[in-house]
Amino acid sequence: MTLSSENTMQEVVAPTGVVTIAGRKAKITLETTFPDSPAWQPHPVDPEKAERMAYDGCIGGYGCCYAAFYSIIGQMAEKHGAPYKDFPFHAMKAGRSGIGGWKSTCGALVGAAFAYGLFYEKKEHNELVRELFHWHDTTALPVYRPKTNCKLDVDIPSSISRSVLCTASKARWAYASGFPIKSKECSERCARLTADVARKAIEILHAKMDGTFVATADKNAGMKCDDCDNCGSSFKEEAASVIIVKQPEFRSVKAS
């Protein structure tokens, strides 16, 4: 570090690059590179354990993003220690309920995408995310049901979201199930869906690690600009139906 009393120049050399501040008008130059460290490498984790961790994290108040991320990276931290254990996991709480409660991208998907981002750069990362998101959009979820200690021990209907957006996903599920979005059934649905996302994210990660990953989602998969016109009217009809639908009767069913 060097200081000059004439122009108050400060130069800091950091591992990620050089930051230079000159005078009162700061000029900052950052050069960042993907960490080429053998310490930051993906390791196999238990998908069944991840399901349970993701479910418990979600119903425990940590949020879907944190729960999905921790079910993957947290397992690596428990088994391998640093650097995984040093990650500021609390930051992942920001992704809950579609990021800060904003109901945008599903927090469970965000958490999984961040886990991939620790190990893979743009091209490979995009492939993994695309595969996971496409699966989420085209699969009837949730599938997971805890065998023990289920917070709401009932059958939870599944639905195909056709969107990664939290608000759209919930609306379509509410329309298909008859349960209101703001209900204990919907909260249980999200916790189970987070478990499903964690398991699928790990399956994709393992395939990538052992060299068997084959992308099945079209590289152009996802919402395109003209999709709004194509899906808008049908979605509005579904969303309107959610408001007037009557909550159905159901009976408690013990988990197997």
C-alpha positions as CSV (number, residue, x, y, z in Angstrom):
1,M,0.0,0.0,0.0
2,T,1.3,3.5,-0.9
3,L,0.0,6.8,0.2
4,S,0.8,10.3,-1.1
5,S,0.0,13.5,0.8
6,E,-0.2,15.4,-2.4
7,N,-3.0,13.6,-4.3
8,T,-4.2,11.2,-1.5
9,M,-3.6,8.2,-3.7
10,Q,-4.1,4.8,-2.3
11,E,-3.3,1.5,-4.0
12,V,-4.4,-1.8,-2.6
13,V,-3.2,-5.1,-4.1
14,A,-5.8,-7.8,-3.5
15,P,-5.9,-11.5,-4.6
16,T,-8.7,-10.7,-7.0
17,G,-6.9,-7.7,-8.6
18,V,-6.0,-4.1,-8.0
19,V,-8.2,-1.3,-6.6
20,T,-7.0,2.2,-7.1
21,I,-8.6,5.3,-5.5
22,A,-7.2,8.6,-6.7
23,G,-8.2,12.0,-5.2
24,R,-11.7,12.7,-4.1
25,K,-13.1,11.3,-7.3
26,A,-12.7,7.6,-6.8
27,K,-11.5,5.6,-9.7
28,I,-11.9,1.9,-9.1
29,T,-10.5,-0.9,-11.3
30,L,-11.3,-4.5,-10.5
31,E,-10.0,-7.5,-12.2
32,T,-11.8,-10.7,-11.2
33,T,-11.1,-14.2,-12.2
34,F,-12.8,-17.5,-11.4
35,P,-11.0,-19.0,-8.3
36,D,-8.6,-21.6,-9.7
37,S,-8.2,-23.4,-6.4
38,P,-8.2,-27.1,-5.8
39,A,-10.0,-26.4,-2.5
40,W,-13.2,-25.3,-4.3
41,Q,-14.2,-28.5,-6.0
42,P,-17.6,-30.2,-6.0
43,H,-17.9,-33.4,-4.0
44,P,-20.6,-36.1,-4.1
45,V,-23.4,-35.6,-1.5
46,D,-26.3,-37.7,-0.4
47,P,-29.5,-36.7,-2.3
48,E,-31.8,-38.4,0.2
49,K,-30.2,-36.5,3.1
50,A,-30.4,-33.4,1.0
51,E,-34.2,-33.8,0.6
52,R,-34.6,-34.0,4.3
53,M,-32.2,-31.0,5.0
54,A,-34.0,-28.9,2.4
55,Y,-37.4,-29.7,3.8
56,D,-36.4,-29.1,7.4
57,G,-34.6,-25.9,6.5
58,C,-37.7,-24.6,4.7
59,I,-40.2,-25.3,7.4
60,G,-37.7,-24.2,10.0
61,G,-37.8,-20.6,8.8
62,Y,-34.6,-20.4,6.9
63,G,-36.3,-20.1,3.5
64,C,-36.3,-22.1,0.3
65,C,-33.1,-20.6,-1.1
66,Y,-31.0,-21.2,2.0
67,A,-32.5,-24.6,2.4
68,A,-31.7,-25.8,-1.1
69,F,-28.2,-24.3,-1.1
70,Y,-27.3,-25.6,2.3
71,S,-28.6,-29.1,1.5
72,I,-25.8,-29.3,-1.1
73,I,-22.9,-27.1,0.1
74,G,-23.7,-27.7,3.8
75,Q,-23.2,-31.4,3.3
76,M,-19.8,-30.7,1.7
77,A,-19.0,-28.4,4.7
78,E,-19.9,-31.1,7.2
79,K,-17.8,-33.7,5.5
80,H,-14.9,-31.7,4.1
81,G,-14.7,-28.6,6.2
82,A,-13.0,-25.6,4.6
83,P,-13.5,-23.8,2.4
84,Y,-17.2,-24.9,2.3
85,K,-17.8,-24.3,6.0
86,D,-16.5,-20.8,5.7
87,F,-19.1,-19.7,3.2
88,P,-21.5,-17.1,4.7
89,F,-24.6,-19.3,4.4
90,H,-26.8,-16.7,6.1
91,A,-26.6,-14.7,2.8
92,M,-28.7,-17.3,1.2
93,K,-31.7,-16.3,3.3
94,A,-32.1,-13.3,1.0
95,G,-33.5,-15.6,-1.7
96,R,-36.6,-16.7,0.3
97,S,-40.0,-16.5,-1.3
98,G,-38.8,-15.4,-4.7
99,I,-35.9,-13.3,-3.4
100,G,-36.8,-11.1,-0.4
101,G,-40.4,-12.1,-0.6
102,W,-40.7,-10.4,-4.0
103,K,-42.2,-13.6,-5.5
104,S,-39.8,-13.6,-8.5
105,T,-37.6,-16.5,-9.3
106,C,-38.3,-19.5,-7.1
107,G,-35.8,-19.4,-4.2
108,A,-35.1,-23.1,-4.2
109,L,-34.0,-22.8,-7.8
110,V,-31.9,-19.8,-7.0
111,G,-30.2,-21.7,-4.1
112,A,-29.3,-24.6,-6.4
113,A,-28.1,-22.2,-9.1
114,F,-25.7,-20.5,-6.7
115,A,-24.4,-23.9,-5.6
116,Y,-23.5,-24.7,-9.2
117,G,-21.9,-21.2,-9.5
118,L,-19.3,-22.1,-6.9
119,F,-17.8,-24.6,-9.2
120,Y,-18.6,-23.9,-12.8
121,E,-18.2,-20.8,-15.0
122,K,-20.8,-19.3,-17.5
123,K,-21.1,-21.9,-20.2
124,E,-21.2,-25.0,-18.0
125,H,-23.1,-23.2,-15.3
126,N,-25.8,-22.1,-17.8
127,E,-26.2,-25.7,-19.0
128,L,-26.8,-27.1,-15.5
129,V,-29.2,-24.3,-14.6
130,R,-31.1,-24.7,-17.8
131,E,-31.4,-28.4,-17.2
132,L,-32.7,-27.9,-13.6
133,F,-35.1,-25.1,-14.5
134,H,-36.6,-26.9,-17.5
135,W,-37.2,-30.0,-15.3
136,H,-38.9,-27.8,-12.7
137,D,-41.1,-26.2,-15.3
138,T,-42.2,-29.4,-16.9
139,T,-42.6,-31.8,-13.9
140,A,-45.5,-32.3,-11.7
141,L,-44.3,-31.3,-8.2
142,P,-44.1,-31.8,-5.4
143,V,-43.2,-35.5,-5.2
144,Y,-41.3,-35.7,-1.9
145,R,-43.1,-36.6,1.2
146,P,-41.3,-36.9,4.6
147,K,-41.5,-40.4,6.1
148,T,-41.3,-39.0,9.6
149,N,-41.8,-35.6,11.3
150,C,-43.9,-34.2,8.5
151,K,-45.1,-30.8,9.5
152,L,-48.4,-31.2,7.7
153,D,-49.1,-34.9,7.3
154,V,-51.6,-34.8,4.4
155,D,-51.6,-35.6,0.7
156,I,-50.3,-32.5,-1.1
157,P,-51.5,-32.3,-4.8
158,S,-48.9,-31.7,-7.4
159,S,-49.0,-29.4,-10.5
160,I,-46.8,-28.4,-13.4
161,S,-45.7,-24.8,-12.9
162,R,-44.6,-24.0,-16.5
163,S,-42.7,-21.1,-14.9
164,V,-39.7,-20.5,-12.6
165,L,-41.5,-17.5,-11.1
166,C,-42.7,-18.1,-7.5
167,T,-46.0,-16.2,-8.0
168,A,-46.9,-18.1,-11.2
169,S,-45.9,-21.4,-9.8
170,K,-48.0,-20.9,-6.7
171,A,-51.0,-19.6,-8.6
172,R,-51.0,-22.6,-10.9
173,W,-50.7,-25.0,-8.0
174,A,-53.5,-23.2,-6.1
175,Y,-55.7,-23.5,-9.2
176,A,-55.0,-27.2,-9.6
177,S,-55.3,-28.1,-5.9
178,G,-58.0,-25.8,-4.7
179,F,-56.0,-24.6,-1.8
180,P,-55.4,-20.8,-1.3
181,I,-51.9,-19.5,-1.9
182,K,-51.8,-18.2,1.7
183,S,-52.5,-21.5,3.4
184,K,-50.6,-24.1,5.4
185,E,-51.0,-26.5,2.5
186,C,-49.2,-24.1,0.2
187,S,-46.4,-23.7,2.7
188,E,-46.1,-27.4,2.9
189,R,-46.1,-27.7,-0.8
190,C,-43.2,-25.2,-1.1
191,A,-41.1,-27.1,1.5
192,R,-41.6,-30.4,-0.3
193,L,-40.9,-28.8,-3.7
194,T,-37.6,-27.4,-2.2
195,A,-36.7,-31.0,-1.3
196,D,-37.4,-32.1,-4.9
197,V,-35.3,-29.3,-6.3
198,A,-32.4,-30.2,-4.0
199,R,-32.5,-33.8,-5.1
200,K,-32.7,-33.1,-8.8
201,A,-29.9,-30.4,-8.5
202,I,-27.7,-33.1,-6.9
203,E,-28.5,-35.6,-9.6
204,I,-27.4,-33.1,-12.3
205,L,-24.3,-32.2,-10.3
206,H,-23.3,-35.8,-9.9
207,A,-23.7,-36.4,-13.6
208,K,-21.6,-33.4,-14.4
209,M,-18.9,-34.6,-12.0
210,D,-18.6,-38.1,-13.3
211,G,-18.8,-37.0,-17.0
212,T,-22.2,-38.5,-17.8
213,F,-24.2,-35.3,-17.9
214,V,-26.1,-34.9,-21.2
215,A,-28.2,-31.8,-21.6
216,T,-31.8,-32.6,-22.5
217,A,-33.2,-29.1,-22.3
218,D,-33.2,-27.0,-25.5
219,K,-30.7,-24.2,-25.2
220,N,-33.5,-21.8,-26.0
221,A,-35.7,-23.3,-23.3
222,G,-37.2,-20.8,-20.9
223,M,-39.5,-17.8,-21.2
224,K,-39.0,-15.7,-24.4
225,C,-40.3,-12.2,-25.1
226,D,-43.3,-13.4,-27.1
227,D,-44.3,-15.9,-24.4
228,C,-46.3,-13.3,-22.5
229,D,-48.8,-13.0,-25.4
230,N,-49.1,-16.7,-25.7
231,C,-49.6,-17.5,-22.1
232,G,-51.1,-14.3,-20.7
233,S,-54.8,-15.0,-21.3
234,S,-54.8,-18.5,-20.0
235,F,-52.7,-17.6,-16.9
236,K,-55.1,-14.7,-16.2
237,E,-58.0,-17.1,-16.3
238,E,-56.2,-19.5,-13.9
239,A,-55.2,-16.7,-11.5
240,A,-58.8,-15.4,-11.5
241,S,-60.1,-18.8,-10.7
242,V,-57.7,-19.1,-7.7
243,I,-59.6,-16.3,-6.0
244,I,-63.0,-17.9,-6.2
245,V,-62.1,-21.5,-5.8
246,K,-63.4,-23.3,-2.7
247,Q,-61.0,-25.1,-0.5
248,P,-61.7,-28.9,-0.7
249,E,-62.2,-31.3,2.1
250,F,-59.3,-33.5,2.9
251,R,-58.4,-36.1,5.5
252,S,-55.1,-36.6,7.3
253,V,-53.0,-39.4,5.9
254,K,-50.1,-40.9,7.8
255,A,-46.8,-40.7,5.9
256,S,-45.4,-44.2,5.0
